[in-house]
Amino acid sequence: MGLFNIAVVPALTPCPGCGSDADQRVQYKYGHVWQLEVRPGDPIVWERPSVGDPAEGTLRVVGVREYCRSCGWDPPDGEYCAVDVSDGVLAGACLLAPAQAAELLREELERGW
């Protein structure tokens, strides 16, 4: 995946492996991509290297959930999340259905990301 940031968000679902509802980590590429950990309410940082455009305002970007920190369960390939950004601030994340993920990936390609 190269450089990315990590959204640390409330559990999207309980872990299928152990049932943990601890915060989950979602890798995404938007803003200054330097493996920054960002939580809902934190501003998106813009330095080099960056992906995206700070003028976008409110949008969704594709993310991938990391493994469970409690038991090591790893999400299946092809599972995607949306990372929500509102007016330059991380708003949250959610799981995407396959069709939603495909549409969001297409939008990112059209933006040139």
Backbone as a chain_set.jsonl record, in Angstrom:
{"seq": "MGLFNIAVVPALTPCPGCGSDADQRVQYKYGHVWQLEVRPGDPIVWERPSVGDPAEGTLRVVGVREYCRSCGWDPPDGEYCAVDVSDGVLAGACLLAPAQAAELLREELERGW", "coords": {"N": [[0.827, -1.198, 0.0], [2.152, 1.158, 0.256], [2.97, 4.463, 1.489], [0.786, 5.592, 4.06], [-1.934, 6.723, 6.178], [-3.367, 6.292, 9.459], [-6.527, 5.808, 10.62], [-7.85, 5.872, 13.754], [-10.503, 4.485, 15.116], [-13.776, 4.111, 16.734], [-14.883, 0.727, 17.263], [-15.788, -0.837, 14.246], [-17.207, -3.127, 13.793], [-17.832, -5.818, 16.085], [-14.954, -7.861, 16.687], [-14.673, -10.662, 14.574], [-13.11, -12.789, 15.343], [-12.589, -12.752, 18.15], [-14.469, -11.2, 19.41], [-13.881, -8.703, 20.42], [-14.468, -5.259, 21.116], [-12.82, -3.14, 20.872], [-11.15, -0.042, 19.919], [-10.603, 0.352, 16.407], [-8.216, 0.167, 13.724], [-7.772, 1.85, 10.726], [-6.327, 1.858, 7.636], [-5.544, 4.448, 5.363], [-5.287, 6.657, 2.505], [-4.865, 9.892, 2.424], [-4.356, 13.346, 2.638], [-1.395, 14.408, 4.386], [0.639, 11.832, 3.919], [2.089, 9.823, 6.055], [2.126, 7.755, 7.86], [0.622, 8.687, 9.994], [-1.275, 8.74, 12.985], [-4.627, 9.245, 13.339], [-7.528, 10.513, 14.864], [-11.151, 10.594, 15.173], [-12.247, 13.919, 14.867], [-9.76, 15.035, 14.757], [-7.646, 17.233, 12.857], [-6.933, 17.019, 9.325], [-3.69, 16.704, 8.177], [-1.589, 18.668, 6.105], [1.147, 18.346, 4.386], [4.204, 17.736, 2.57], [4.938, 14.391, 1.648], [1.71, 14.486, 0.087], [-1.626, 13.301, -0.436], [-4.459, 13.895, -2.355], [-6.674, 16.749, -2.105], [-6.82, 19.643, -0.253], [-8.898, 21.406, -0.637], [-11.128, 19.949, -1.138], [-12.983, 19.63, 0.941], [-15.636, 18.095, 2.171], [-15.667, 14.644, 2.075], [-15.37, 11.131, 1.119], [-12.939, 8.618, 1.539], [-11.191, 5.665, 0.469], [-10.483, 2.989, 2.668], [-8.643, 0.459, 4.538], [-9.163, -2.011, 6.882], [-7.1, -2.803, 9.694], [-5.491, -5.675, 11.274], [-6.909, -7.406, 14.144], [-6.012, -6.2, 17.265], [-6.26, -7.612, 19.587], [-6.586, -10.436, 19.13], [-5.402, -11.05, 16.719], [-6.88, -11.564, 14.423], [-7.39, -11.235, 10.951], [-8.757, -9.063, 8.575], [-10.683, -10.11, 5.699], [-9.359, -10.297, 2.319], [-10.384, -7.798, 0.035], [-12.233, -6.564, 1.635], [-13.392, -3.418, 2.37], [-13.272, -0.097, 3.758], [-14.861, 3.054, 4.372], [-13.4, 6.151, 4.9], [-14.312, 8.992, 6.464], [-14.154, 12.427, 5.815], [-14.658, 15.665, 6.931], [-14.858, 18.931, 6.178], [-12.033, 19.198, 6.413], [-11.429, 17.694, 8.651], [-11.062, 14.597, 10.346], [-13.832, 12.572, 10.344], [-14.85, 10.02, 10.822], [-15.326, 6.442, 10.281], [-16.518, 3.693, 8.283], [-17.718, 0.385, 7.427], [-17.813, -0.843, 4.058], [-20.108, -1.99, 1.575], [-19.45, -4.315, -1.101], [-20.166, -3.167, -3.676], [-20.342, -0.452, -3.058], [-17.703, 0.05, -2.315], [-16.381, -0.404, -4.752], [-17.391, 1.724, -6.266], [-16.414, 3.947, -4.83], [-13.649, 3.538, -5.074], [-13.439, 3.871, -7.849], [-14.107, 6.608, -8.046], [-11.902, 7.738, -6.712], [-9.856, 7.068, -8.483], [-10.637, 8.587, -10.703], [-10.177, 11.116, -9.666], [-7.497, 11.109, -9.755], [-5.867, 10.014, -7.819]], "CA": [[0.0, 0.0, 0.0], [2.992, 2.343, 0.302], [2.705, 5.342, 2.628], [-0.626, 5.753, 4.394], [-2.22, 7.167, 7.533], [-4.189, 5.345, 10.2], [-7.651, 6.347, 11.381], [-8.154, 5.06, 14.93], [-11.93, 4.779, 15.259], [-14.525, 3.118, 17.502], [-15.053, -0.536, 16.537], [-16.743, -0.847, 13.146], [-17.984, -4.309, 14.173], [-17.024, -6.632, 17.002], [-14.02, -8.744, 15.987], [-15.203, -12.011, 14.361], [-12.245, -13.783, 15.967], [-12.62, -12.787, 19.613], [-15.571, -10.391, 19.922], [-13.407, -7.433, 20.968], [-15.043, -4.039, 20.56], [-11.809, -2.085, 21.044], [-10.936, 0.813, 18.751], [-9.991, -0.315, 15.264], [-7.302, 0.981, 12.935], [-8.087, 1.784, 9.303], [-5.304, 2.499, 6.807], [-6.108, 5.213, 4.258], [-4.371, 7.601, 1.864], [-5.423, 11.225, 2.208], [-3.593, 14.301, 3.428], [0.04, 14.13, 4.508], [0.732, 10.388, 4.144], [3.335, 9.539, 6.758], [1.718, 6.836, 8.92], [0.091, 9.447, 11.12], [-2.474, 8.208, 13.623], [-5.617, 10.318, 13.411], [-8.781, 10.091, 15.502], [-12.251, 11.519, 14.849], [-12.083, 15.256, 15.432], [-8.415, 15.544, 14.448], [-7.534, 17.817, 11.518], [-6.091, 16.378, 8.318], [-2.436, 17.452, 8.033], [-1.174, 18.832, 4.707], [2.571, 18.588, 4.148], [4.663, 16.828, 1.522], [4.061, 14.086, 0.524], [0.279, 14.476, 0.374], [-2.552, 12.736, -1.422], [-5.743, 14.577, -2.302], [-6.741, 18.195, -2.244], [-7.487, 20.175, 0.932], [-10.087, 22.165, -1.028], [-12.252, 19.021, -1.314], [-13.99, 19.854, 1.975], [-16.241, 16.896, 2.732], [-15.586, 13.522, 1.146], [-15.03, 9.801, 1.618], [-11.807, 7.956, 0.885], [-11.145, 4.23, 0.723], [-9.588, 2.525, 3.705], [-8.555, -0.978, 4.78], [-9.052, -2.288, 8.31], [-5.953, -3.59, 10.127], [-5.778, -6.861, 12.07], [-7.359, -7.202, 15.523], [-4.902, -6.115, 18.206], [-6.493, -8.545, 20.695], [-6.417, -11.854, 18.789], [-4.665, -11.21, 15.471], [-7.763, -11.806, 13.28], [-7.068, -10.371, 9.82], [-9.911, -8.931, 7.688], [-10.496, -10.778, 4.411], [-9.053, -9.472, 1.149], [-11.584, -7.281, -0.61], [-13.063, -5.806, 2.572], [-12.982, -2.012, 2.368], [-13.95, 0.858, 4.624], [-14.843, 4.458, 3.973], [-12.924, 7.086, 5.909], [-15.041, 10.231, 6.2], [-13.492, 13.692, 6.126], [-15.616, 16.756, 6.857], [-14.225, 20.249, 6.338], [-10.643, 19.081, 6.813], [-11.322, 16.99, 9.928], [-11.484, 13.205, 10.276], [-15.154, 12.45, 10.954], [-15.106, 8.647, 11.244], [-15.137, 5.407, 9.269], [-17.546, 2.648, 8.267], [-17.495, -0.684, 6.452], [-18.498, -0.651, 2.789], [-20.524, -3.129, 0.772], [-18.568, -4.4, -2.275], [-20.527, -2.21, -4.731], [-19.961, 0.884, -2.573], [-16.241, 0.131, -2.387], [-16.01, -0.267, -6.165], [-17.73, 3.09, -6.691], [-15.486, 4.875, -4.186], [-12.353, 3.342, -5.73], [-13.537, 4.51, -9.168], [-14.055, 8.056, -7.831], [-10.521, 8.109, -6.394], [-9.081, 6.987, -9.74], [-11.006, 9.758, -11.513], [-9.512, 12.277, -9.073], [-6.058, 11.016, -10.028], [-5.159, 9.636, -6.602]], "C": [[0.865, 1.253, 0.0], [2.707, 3.157, 1.546], [1.207, 5.535, 2.816], [-0.723, 6.369, 5.782], [-3.137, 6.144, 8.181], [-5.27, 6.114, 10.952], [-7.914, 5.381, 12.53], [-9.576, 5.437, 15.332], [-12.603, 3.761, 16.171], [-14.778, 1.885, 16.632], [-16.138, -0.426, 15.468], [-17.711, -2.011, 13.317], [-17.185, -5.012, 15.265], [-16.121, -7.562, 16.184], [-14.655, -10.13, 15.799], [-14.375, -13.092, 15.049], [-12.414, -13.896, 17.474], [-13.751, -11.957, 20.228], [-15.163, -9.05, 20.494], [-14.126, -6.256, 20.298], [-14.112, -2.847, 20.802], [-11.729, -1.232, 19.778], [-10.253, 0.023, 17.645], [-9.179, 0.689, 14.463], [-7.602, 0.75, 11.455], [-7.014, 2.552, 8.541], [-5.995, 3.222, 5.646], [-5.045, 6.159, 3.714], [-5.116, 8.898, 1.574], [-4.688, 12.166, 3.142], [-2.116, 13.952, 3.39], [0.194, 12.659, 4.876], [2.093, 10.044, 4.734], [3.065, 8.656, 7.978], [1.328, 7.577, 10.203], [-1.116, 8.723, 11.689], [-3.416, 9.374, 13.871], [-6.904, 9.747, 14.012], [-9.896, 11.052, 15.083], [-12.096, 12.835, 15.607], [-10.721, 15.863, 15.166], [-8.385, 16.144, 13.041], [-6.648, 16.962, 10.605], [-4.872, 17.283, 8.115], [-2.073, 17.512, 6.548], [0.279, 19.28, 4.653], [2.962, 17.67, 3.011], [5.224, 15.572, 2.153], [2.594, 14.055, 0.972], [-0.483, 13.845, -0.779], [-3.867, 13.467, -1.255], [-5.593, 16.078, -2.4], [-7.472, 18.763, -1.03], [-8.746, 20.984, 0.609], [-11.319, 21.273, -1.187], [-13.339, 19.22, -0.268], [-14.477, 18.572, 2.606], [-16.222, 15.781, 1.696], [-15.323, 12.236, 1.886], [-13.839, 9.295, 0.841], [-11.797, 6.492, 1.303], [-10.134, 3.92, 1.81], [-9.637, 1.014, 3.832], [-8.331, -1.183, 6.275], [-7.805, -3.12, 8.605], [-6.421, -4.783, 10.957], [-6.223, -6.477, 13.488], [-6.155, -7.219, 16.453], [-5.058, -7.089, 19.38], [-6.161, -9.987, 20.337], [-5.654, -12.099, 17.487], [-5.529, -11.504, 14.257], [-7.486, -10.778, 12.194], [-8.288, -10.272, 8.908], [-9.647, -9.605, 6.334], [-10.099, -9.79, 3.312], [-10.366, -9.018, 0.521], [-12.538, -6.583, 0.331], [-12.529, -4.373, 2.626], [-13.836, -1.207, 3.332], [-13.978, 2.206, 3.92], [-14.323, 5.25, 5.158], [-13.541, 8.43, 5.541], [-14.256, 11.437, 6.695], [-14.523, 14.793, 5.945], [-14.91, 18.068, 7.169], [-12.828, 20.15, 6.932], [-10.399, 18.356, 8.124], [-11.764, 15.546, 9.726], [-12.799, 13.065, 11.035], [-15.435, 11.04, 11.454], [-14.837, 7.683, 10.112], [-16.291, 4.419, 9.37], [-17.151, 1.58, 7.261], [-18.313, -0.401, 5.201], [-18.94, -1.987, 2.207], [-19.634, -3.152, -0.471], [-18.893, -3.385, -3.379], [-20.16, -0.781, -4.328], [-18.452, 1.078, -2.678], [-15.788, 0.334, -3.817], [-16.272, 1.148, -6.662], [-16.746, 4.104, -6.1], [-14.085, 4.751, -4.779], [-12.338, 4.005, -7.106], [-13.436, 6.035, -9.036], [-12.628, 8.513, -7.535], [-9.645, 8.056, -7.64], [-9.373, 8.18, -10.631], [-10.369, 11.035, -10.979], [-8.014, 12.261, -9.321], [-5.244, 10.64, -8.81], [-4.58, 8.271, -6.784]], "O": [[0.339, 2.339, -0.242], [2.252, 2.614, 2.552], [0.455, 5.628, 1.845], [0.282, 6.518, 6.477], [-3.625, 5.231, 7.515], [-4.979, 6.953, 11.804], [-8.172, 4.199, 12.301], [-9.832, 6.539, 15.817], [-12.075, 2.666, 16.37], [-14.876, 1.992, 15.41], [-17.254, 0.016, 15.739], [-18.899, -1.888, 13.017], [-15.973, -4.816, 15.357], [-16.505, -7.996, 15.098], [-15.13, -10.717, 16.772], [-14.874, -14.186, 15.31], [-12.388, -14.998, 18.023], [-13.965, -12.008, 21.44], [-16.012, -8.32, 21.006], [-14.36, -6.255, 19.09], [-14.557, -1.705, 20.92], [-12.178, -1.642, 18.708], [-9.433, -0.857, 17.907], [-9.421, 1.895, 14.514], [-7.678, -0.388, 10.991], [-6.812, 3.745, 8.767], [-6.911, 2.682, 5.025], [-4.038, 6.429, 4.369], [-5.887, 8.995, 0.619], [-4.427, 11.831, 4.297], [-1.648, 13.281, 2.47], [-0.084, 12.272, 6.011], [3.102, 9.979, 4.032], [3.716, 8.807, 9.012], [1.651, 7.162, 11.316], [-1.901, 8.149, 10.935], [-3.06, 10.357, 14.522], [-7.305, 8.627, 13.693], [-9.627, 12.185, 14.685], [-11.849, 12.858, 16.813], [-10.536, 17.069, 15.327], [-9.03, 15.62, 12.133], [-5.736, 16.276, 11.066], [-5.016, 18.488, 7.905], [-2.23, 16.53, 5.824], [0.589, 20.455, 4.853], [2.133, 16.896, 2.533], [5.949, 15.683, 3.141], [2.284, 13.65, 2.092], [-0.043, 13.856, -1.928], [-4.342, 13.642, -0.133], [-4.529, 16.601, -2.732], [-8.627, 18.408, -0.792], [-9.57, 21.221, 1.492], [-12.43, 21.777, -1.352], [-14.514, 18.999, -0.562], [-13.812, 18.015, 3.479], [-16.703, 15.954, 0.576], [-15.087, 12.223, 3.094], [-13.733, 9.511, -0.367], [-12.325, 6.128, 2.354], [-9.059, 4.518, 1.863], [-10.543, 0.363, 3.312], [-7.418, -0.6, 6.861], [-7.484, -4.04, 7.852], [-7.599, -4.889, 11.3], [-5.949, -5.375, 13.964], [-5.363, -8.161, 16.426], [-4.089, -7.359, 20.09], [-5.533, -10.694, 21.125], [-5.297, -13.239, 17.186], [-4.998, -11.68, 13.161], [-7.361, -9.587, 12.478], [-8.817, -11.305, 8.497], [-8.503, -9.658, 5.882], [-10.45, -8.611, 3.361], [-11.34, -9.77, 0.484], [-13.558, -6.055, -0.112], [-11.348, -4.153, 2.896], [-14.958, -1.583, 3.671], [-13.211, 2.456, 2.99], [-14.756, 5.041, 6.291], [-13.323, 8.944, 4.444], [-13.766, 11.469, 7.824], [-15.194, 14.85, 4.914], [-14.428, 18.283, 8.281], [-12.471, 20.908, 7.834], [-9.29, 18.392, 8.658], [-12.735, 15.291, 9.013], [-12.879, 13.394, 12.219], [-16.185, 10.872, 12.416], [-14.209, 8.034, 9.112], [-16.953, 4.318, 10.403], [-16.353, 1.828, 6.356], [-19.38, 0.209, 5.274], [-18.239, -2.991, 2.329], [-19.111, -2.109, -0.861], [-17.977, -2.802, -3.959], [-19.719, 0.007, -5.163], [-17.982, 2.142, -3.08], [-14.907, 1.154, -4.079], [-15.461, 1.708, -7.399], [-16.3, 5.016, -6.796], [-13.405, 5.76, -4.967], [-11.346, 4.626, -7.489], [-12.751, 6.679, -9.83], [-12.188, 9.547, -8.038], [-8.782, 8.914, -7.827], [-8.462, 8.73, -11.249], [-10.054, 11.94, -11.752], [-7.335, 13.269, -9.124], [-4.045, 10.916, -8.763], [-3.936, 7.747, -5.876]]}, "num_chains": 1, "name": "protein.A"}
